[in-house]
Amino acid sequence: MFGQRDDMTRVIVVGGGTAGAEAAKEASRCGATVSLLEASGALGLDQCLFPSLLSRRPATSALSTTPEELSDKFGVEVELGRRVRRVDFAAKTVHGDWVQDGPANRRYDSLVVATGASSVPDEIKGSSKPGVWPLRSEADFLSLARALPGLSNVSIVGSSALLALAVAQEVYRATRCRLFVSGGGLGALSPGIRSRVVTDAASKGVAVVDAGVQAVVGMKRVEAVVALDVVHPCDAVVLLPRSSPSTPQLECARGVSGGIVVDGTMRSSQGGVFAAGDCAELRVGAGSVPFKVHSSAVTMGRTAGSNAAGGRVAQAAVAGTLALDLFGAQLCTAGLQVTQGRAVGLNLVEMEEGSEPEGALKGSGFQTSVIFERDSHHIYGLQARGEGAALLSGHISMIVSAHSSLEEVAGQDSPGPFPSGSEVSPICLTARKLLSRLRG
Ligand SMILES: Cc1cc2nc3c(=O)[nH]c(=O)nc-3n(C[C@H](O)[C@H](O)[C@H](O)COP(=O)(O)OP(=O)(O)OC[C@H]3O[C@@H](n4cnc5c(N)ncnc54)[C@H](O)[C@@H]3O)c2cc1C
């Protein structure tokens, strides 16, 4: 069924995480001969499941696909333990260093690079003390899960607000915790939504501090962290390292974070070379933006795989959508923040709307924040918090990836009813209210 013909496009996928596995499946569905080269001994680890490992039985794994599934169902040749070191564009060949197992190179017609991102250690004084848990891998999450019941007060430190909140959301169920978000990371949330999320966290006993940690202190092991010159006692520190794109040696256009710049078809600046997932940056405006979330890895991977096999996916609907249940409220975020837009030459503004049902508790309503271009009203970012926000993630993704205008969204028919009881989507209502504010 999966026999190779000479006229079939030979696609090599480098990296077997979410983006690489999706690319390999899609390229194979489109009729290519596909080989996937993965550096480690396993593939298909779904990192977005890592935070939930903290509250599951520690034996559970975040494995989402297996080499057997890829080869038996999709005819993909999977090679584990194959770290690709460099790409020779002239010879259309990837090279590794697995010489003991035969020739360490593979020829391709099209190449998909899906090598993800690797963690960059934050230099925090005292962070080598016992009691500090850097969360870099699935094994780190599983070992913290086993330790949590014995801990009484945990400091969580990270620069990605959403990832740190997702981890805090699991940790607070087991023990007291406080969250430190460094480098202005809380700016990923719009001011109104941020203040609601911080209040939601506080209602569950989780303090969110808008600052990093200066030092971890203690005699033999962790006893406290210092932030903004204040000492906060704790018996463990959970560190969420920053990440940076990790790619083999290859020359092509790179973005601000070092990721491979791709257009909406996932083509890089090198002919026949595609990139997807955390190692890539999507061209937006006059620059490029990384979208390091699961939904983007899936969409980018599928688009790269299809086009690498000769398909014609014109523009992938990449919105960087993330939906989370956070401290009793749903949150959905997608697209750019105002500062990211300005960095790529877009004149973005942000407007927020909130609704408070009559007689309801303060904060129980629905908040929306829309980030749009000042003149054209095209929407580049959307955030929603409240009951039903996660259910709107598909709708939000479509609006953001298509850069629909406020006028288009205001006029959209909605597939209601919505949790608020309204027949009209809260996003559509928000667009109508914002337009009337802009006109008024
Ligand atoms: C701790 C954590 C929690 C997260 N939580 C969420 C969440 O709740 N929701 C969400 O939407 N997103 C979340 N994310 C982000 C999301 O999981 C990632 O965006 C997504 O998994 C990226 O997939 P990827 O395939 O691009 O990269 P990866 O999953 O990193 O896969 C890359 C693969 O390439 C391999 N590789 C690397 N270099 C080479 C090489 N030279 N040769 C061969 N193979 C190579 C690696 O071994 C790896 O298997 C989280 C990320 C982390 C780290």
The ligand as an SDF file (V2000), in Angstrom:
LIG
                    3D

 53 58  0  0  0  0  0  0  0  0999 V2000
    6.1550   22.9970   29.3520 C   0  0  0  0  0  0  0  0  0  0  0  0
    5.3280   23.4150   28.1970 C   0  0  0  0  0  0  0  0  0  0  0  0
    3.9510   23.5410   28.3480 C   0  0  0  0  0  0  0  0  0  0  0  0
    3.1690   23.9730   27.2760 C   0  0  0  0  0  0  0  0  0  0  0  0
    1.8400   24.1080   27.4690 N   0  0  0  0  0  0  0  0  0  0  0  0
    1.0680   24.4730   26.4310 C   0  0  0  0  0  0  0  0  0  0  0  0
   -0.3460   24.5730   26.5720 C   0  0  0  0  0  0  0  0  0  0  0  0
   -0.8900   24.3740   27.6590 O   0  0  0  0  0  0  0  0  0  0  0  0
   -1.0850   24.8840   25.4580 N   0  0  0  0  0  0  0  0  0  0  0  0
   -0.4990   25.0980   24.2440 C   0  0  0  0  0  0  0  0  0  0  0  0
   -1.2090   25.3650   23.2830 O   0  0  0  0  0  0  0  0  0  0  0  0
    0.8350   25.0380   24.0920 N   0  0  0  0  0  0  0  0  0  0  0  0
    1.6270   24.7210   25.1510 C   0  0  0  0  0  0  0  0  0  0  0  0
    2.9740   24.6280   24.9890 N   0  0  0  0  0  0  0  0  0  0  0  0
    3.5470   24.9140   23.6620 C   0  0  0  0  0  0  0  0  0  0  0  0
    3.3600   23.7470   22.6820 C   0  0  0  0  0  0  0  0  0  0  0  0
    3.4230   22.5490   23.3680 O   0  0  0  0  0  0  0  0  0  0  0  0
    4.4360   23.8490   21.6120 C   0  0  0  0  0  0  0  0  0  0  0  0
    4.1820   25.0400   20.8930 O   0  0  0  0  0  0  0  0  0  0  0  0
    4.4180   22.6660   20.6460 C   0  0  0  0  0  0  0  0  0  0  0  0
    4.5290   21.4630   21.3330 O   0  0  0  0  0  0  0  0  0  0  0  0
    5.5840   22.8070   19.6800 C   0  0  0  0  0  0  0  0  0  0  0  0
    5.6660   21.6540   18.8640 O   0  0  0  0  0  0  0  0  0  0  0  0
    6.9110   21.4770   17.8790 P   0  0  0  0  0  0  0  0  0  0  0  0
    6.6450   20.2130   17.1370 O   0  0  0  0  0  0  0  0  0  0  0  0
    7.1520   22.7130   17.1190 O   0  0  0  0  0  0  0  0  0  0  0  0
    8.1750   21.3010   18.8240 O   0  0  0  0  0  0  0  0  0  0  0  0
    8.5960   20.1240   19.8080 P   0  0  0  0  0  0  0  0  0  0  0  0
    7.4210   19.5030   20.4380 O   0  0  0  0  0  0  0  0  0  0  0  0
    9.6510   20.7140   20.6740 O   0  0  0  0  0  0  0  0  0  0  0  0
    9.2440   19.0240   18.8580 O   0  0  0  0  0  0  0  0  0  0  0  0
   10.4910   19.2000   18.2440 C   0  0  0  0  0  0  0  0  0  0  0  0
   11.1130   17.8370   18.0310 C   0  0  0  0  0  0  0  0  0  0  0  0
   12.2550   17.9690   17.1970 O   0  0  0  0  0  0  0  0  0  0  0  0
   13.3000   17.1650   17.6920 C   0  0  0  0  0  0  0  0  0  0  0  0
   14.5730   17.7480   17.2530 N   0  0  0  0  0  0  0  0  0  0  0  0
   15.1320   18.9190   17.6580 C   0  0  0  0  0  0  0  0  0  0  0  0
   16.2720   19.1510   16.9670 N   0  0  0  0  0  0  0  0  0  0  0  0
   16.4240   18.1200   16.0950 C   0  0  0  0  0  0  0  0  0  0  0  0
   17.4070   17.8010   15.0990 C   0  0  0  0  0  0  0  0  0  0  0  0
   18.4390   18.6270   14.8690 N   0  0  0  0  0  0  0  0  0  0  0  0
   17.2650   16.6600   14.3830 N   0  0  0  0  0  0  0  0  0  0  0  0
   16.1960   15.8370   14.6020 C   0  0  0  0  0  0  0  0  0  0  0  0
   15.2320   16.0940   15.5450 N   0  0  0  0  0  0  0  0  0  0  0  0
   15.3450   17.2210   16.2700 C   0  0  0  0  0  0  0  0  0  0  0  0
   13.1050   17.2130   19.2000 C   0  0  0  0  0  0  0  0  0  0  0  0
   13.7250   16.1120   19.8410 O   0  0  0  0  0  0  0  0  0  0  0  0
   11.5830   17.1970   19.3250 C   0  0  0  0  0  0  0  0  0  0  0  0
   11.0740   15.8860   19.3990 O   0  0  0  0  0  0  0  0  0  0  0  0
    3.7780   24.2380   26.0460 C   0  0  0  0  0  0  0  0  0  0  0  0
    5.1740   24.1030   25.8770 C   0  0  0  0  0  0  0  0  0  0  0  0
    5.9340   23.7030   26.9460 C   0  0  0  0  0  0  0  0  0  0  0  0
    7.4340   23.5830   26.7790 C   0  0  0  0  0  0  0  0  0  0  0  0
  1  2  1  0
  2  3  1  0
  2 52  2  0
  3  4  2  0
  4  5  1  0
  4 50  1  0
  5  6  2  0
  6  7  1  0
  6 13  1  0
  7  8  2  0
  7  9  1  0
  9 10  1  0
 10 11  2  0
 10 12  1  0
 12 13  2  0
 13 14  1  0
 14 15  1  0
 14 50  1  0
 15 16  1  0
 16 17  1  0
 16 18  1  0
 18 19  1  0
 18 20  1  0
 20 21  1  0
 20 22  1  0
 22 23  1  0
 23 24  1  0
 24 25  2  0
 24 26  1  0
 24 27  1  0
 27 28  1  0
 28 29  2  0
 28 30  1  0
 28 31  1  0
 31 32  1  0
 32 33  1  0
 33 34  1  0
 33 48  1  0
 34 35  1  0
 35 36  1  0
 35 46  1  0
 36 37  1  0
 36 45  1  0
 37 38  2  0
 38 39  1  0
 39 40  1  0
 39 45  2  0
 40 41  1  0
 40 42  2  0
 42 43  1  0
 43 44  2  0
 44 45  1  0
 46 47  1  0
 46 48  1  0
 48 49  1  0
 50 51  2  0
 51 52  1  0
 52 53  1  0
M  END
$$$$
